Amino acid sequence: KTAAGEFVSLSEDTMYCCVDPADTRSNSVSKLMPHGMVVLAWPTQHVKPIYEYCKIQLCSSEDFMEAWIVPRLPSICLEDENGILSEPFL
């Protein structure tokens, strides 16, 4: 289930993660989704083992930015000819 409440099937060419909703910046950070990434809803106690089996990362907003966004900034900027798509990341 995505953070927006939609159900998705997992794809091997997509990166999935969850940002802790208790984190004060989680709402803002979850809006930063470069191509090929999806933020899923924080798992319930019953769903967490499934997320762990599927290697879906559970992280804070700081960890999300450090591990998922910052390393991809060069490619995000290079793929954006007019700067509109990369602006939210900068």
C-alpha positions as CSV (number, residue, x, y, z in Angstrom):
1,K,0.0,0.0,0.0
2,T,1.4,3.4,-0.9
3,A,1.5,6.4,1.4
4,A,-1.4,7.8,-0.6
5,G,-3.5,4.7,0.2
6,E,-3.3,2.9,-3.1
7,F,-2.3,-0.8,-3.4
8,V,0.6,-1.7,-5.6
9,S,2.3,-4.8,-6.8
10,L,6.0,-4.8,-6.2
11,S,8.3,-4.6,-9.2
12,E,11.9,-5.6,-9.4
13,D,13.0,-2.4,-11.2
14,T,11.4,-0.1,-8.5
15,M,12.9,0.9,-5.2
16,Y,10.5,0.9,-2.2
17,C,10.8,2.4,1.3
18,C,8.7,3.7,4.2
19,V,9.3,6.9,6.1
20,D,8.3,6.8,9.8
21,P,5.0,8.8,10.1
22,A,6.1,9.9,13.6
23,D,9.0,11.8,12.1
24,T,8.0,15.5,11.8
25,R,9.4,15.8,8.3
26,S,7.9,12.6,6.9
27,N,5.0,14.2,5.0
28,S,7.3,16.6,3.2
29,V,10.0,14.0,2.5
30,S,7.5,11.4,1.1
31,K,6.5,13.9,-1.6
32,L,10.1,13.7,-3.0
33,M,9.8,10.7,-5.3
34,P,12.2,10.5,-8.2
35,H,11.4,8.2,-11.1
36,G,11.8,4.5,-10.0
37,M,11.0,5.0,-6.4
38,V,7.8,4.5,-4.3
39,V,7.1,5.4,-0.7
40,L,4.8,2.8,0.9
41,A,2.6,3.3,3.9
42,W,4.2,2.5,7.3
43,P,3.6,-1.2,8.0
44,T,1.3,-2.4,10.7
45,Q,2.6,-5.1,13.1
46,H,1.1,-7.8,10.9
47,V,2.5,-6.4,7.6
48,K,6.1,-5.6,8.9
49,P,7.4,-9.2,8.4
50,I,6.2,-9.0,4.7
51,Y,8.1,-5.7,4.2
52,E,11.2,-7.2,5.8
53,Y,11.0,-10.3,3.6
54,C,10.7,-8.0,0.5
55,K,13.6,-5.9,1.8
56,I,11.5,-2.7,1.9
57,Q,13.5,-0.1,3.9
58,L,11.9,1.5,7.0
59,C,13.6,4.8,7.8
60,S,13.5,8.2,9.2
61,S,13.2,11.3,6.9
62,E,16.9,12.0,7.5
63,D,17.9,8.4,6.6
64,F,15.6,8.6,3.5
65,M,17.3,11.7,2.3
66,E,20.8,10.4,3.0
67,A,20.4,7.0,1.5
68,W,17.8,7.5,-1.3
69,I,17.8,11.1,-2.5
70,V,21.3,12.6,-2.1
71,P,23.1,9.8,-4.0
72,R,20.5,10.2,-6.9
73,L,20.7,14.0,-7.1
74,P,23.2,14.1,-10.0
75,S,21.0,11.8,-12.1
76,I,17.9,13.6,-11.1
77,C,19.4,16.9,-12.3
78,L,20.9,15.4,-15.5
79,E,17.6,13.9,-16.6
80,D,15.8,17.2,-16.1
81,E,16.4,19.5,-19.1
82,N,14.4,22.5,-17.8
83,G,14.9,22.2,-14.0
84,I,11.2,21.8,-13.2
85,L,11.4,18.2,-12.0
86,S,14.6,18.6,-10.0
87,E,13.6,21.9,-8.3
88,P,11.8,20.2,-5.3
89,F,15.0,18.2,-4.5
90,L,17.3,21.2,-4.4
